[in-house]
Amino acid sequence: MRRESEELRVPAGVTGASSLLTWLGSRKRGAAVLFEPDRVQVTVNRQYFE
């Protein structure tokens, strides 16, 4: 990935954190491992979610 920041248009089918991680992992070959649930913590308003 090697990007400090990036603006994306997320597809309408992405409706939550889980589907967002799946979509991000599908964008580039080999990237899925980077977005596995045990590797990423999702926060909203500084509150962690599982």
C-alpha positions as CSV (number, residue, x, y, z in Angstrom):
1,M,0.0,0.0,0.0
2,R,2.8,2.4,1.0
3,R,0.6,5.5,1.1
4,E,0.4,8.1,3.8
5,S,-3.2,9.0,2.7
6,E,-5.6,8.3,-0.1
7,E,-9.1,9.4,-1.0
8,L,-11.4,6.6,-2.1
9,R,-15.0,6.3,-3.4
10,V,-16.4,3.4,-1.4
11,P,-19.0,1.2,-3.2
12,A,-22.6,1.4,-2.0
13,G,-22.4,-2.2,-0.9
14,V,-19.8,-1.3,1.8
15,T,-22.0,-0.7,4.8
16,G,-19.9,-1.4,7.9
17,A,-16.4,-1.9,9.2
18,S,-16.3,-5.6,8.2
19,S,-17.3,-5.0,4.6
20,L,-14.9,-2.1,4.4
21,L,-12.0,-4.2,5.5
22,T,-13.0,-6.9,3.0
23,W,-13.3,-4.4,0.2
24,L,-9.9,-2.7,1.0
25,G,-8.3,-6.1,1.0
26,S,-9.7,-7.0,-2.4
27,R,-8.3,-3.8,-4.1
28,K,-4.8,-5.2,-4.7
29,R,-3.4,-8.7,-4.9
30,G,-1.8,-9.7,-1.6
31,A,-3.5,-6.9,0.4
32,A,-6.1,-9.1,2.0
33,V,-3.7,-10.2,4.7
34,L,-3.2,-6.5,5.7
35,F,-6.9,-6.1,6.4
36,E,-7.7,-9.2,8.4
37,P,-9.8,-8.5,11.5
38,D,-7.0,-9.7,13.9
39,R,-4.6,-7.1,12.4
40,V,-6.8,-4.0,12.3
41,Q,-8.6,-2.2,15.1
42,V,-11.5,0.0,14.0
43,T,-12.4,3.0,16.1
44,V,-15.3,5.5,15.9
45,N,-15.1,8.6,18.0
46,R,-12.2,7.0,19.9
47,Q,-14.2,3.9,20.8
48,Y,-12.9,0.5,19.7
49,F,-15.2,-2.0,18.1
50,E,-15.0,-5.7,17.5
